[in-house]
Amino acid sequence: MHFADRLADALDRTGAPACVGLDPVLEKIPQESLDATAGDGGDDIEALGDFCIGVLHAVRDAGITVVKPQSACFERHGSAGMAQLERVITEAHRLSLLIVLDAKRGDIGVSAEHYAAWAFDNLDVHAITVSPYLGPDTIEPFMREGRGVFALVRTSNPESDAVQSPRLVDGRSVAEMIADTVQELGRHRRGGRGMSDIGAVVGATKATEAAALRERMPDQFFLVPGFGAQGGTVEDVRGMTRPGRSGRSAGDLGVLVNASRSVIYAKPQAGEKWTFAVRAAAEKLIADLRDLT
């Protein structure tokens, strides 16, 4: 199935363009979760996987259909960490969740082919984030039938201004130039619902540039980080949605809004199981984003 169609259908089932990021950090994992892993004879690295699997079940029960594992959080722990990433992805498949791997790979064509094989053949994720700054041939190896790509266009970190905001001689910003590249690569890769399987990462904290970027990329899904803990709001996201008739479904908005820390590290009430707090935070994310439809 065409990736963008599959993503749109998944968001329709949620009723909101919501995605939960899996960014596990040992120092932030609830003690209750760490104790459960230790009680089963597991070590700290296994605790990463156990925590993420607990999150997967909690957010799936809340209605989330898309998750975004952060590869770096697992890679830093070497082969043991990568084994946990594979374990988490396997469980996400078992729960019928759509998986966007946040890996931000970007290299020349030959190396990019290896990265694409790692993500799609070994890990079997549905989509991956990539950096396009070495040129279009860094994206092309990831352009596989049934898989998705989200290219970094305008990222949420403040330091990105130094690279993405400068103006070219033709008047476009660097981000706008990348947006035009993404649109051109994805122009002939639209699915039945009109969206391309080549999408763009556009941070919620860069909402003032959203309208110009949407005009350049009318048929791209925007993967939107920076929502929640980083300060992005529903109104920031509203300007990123595709223009069109009112009453659109969640999948037709053209945005996939990610929240990580505000959901996975939600603080439980006294005596409440940590997974209940995660589920409640995911439910709130969905409720907030339903205001976009």
Helices and strands as residue ranges (DSSP letters): H 3-14, E 18-22, G 26-28, H 31-39, H 44-62, E 66-69, H 71-75, H 78-94, E 98-105, H 109-116, I 117-122, E 127-130, G 136-138, G 140-142, E 148-154, G 158-160, H 161-164, H 174-186, E 198-202, G 204-209, H 210-216, E 222-224, H 234-238, G 250-252, E 255-259, H 261-264, H 274-289, G 290-292
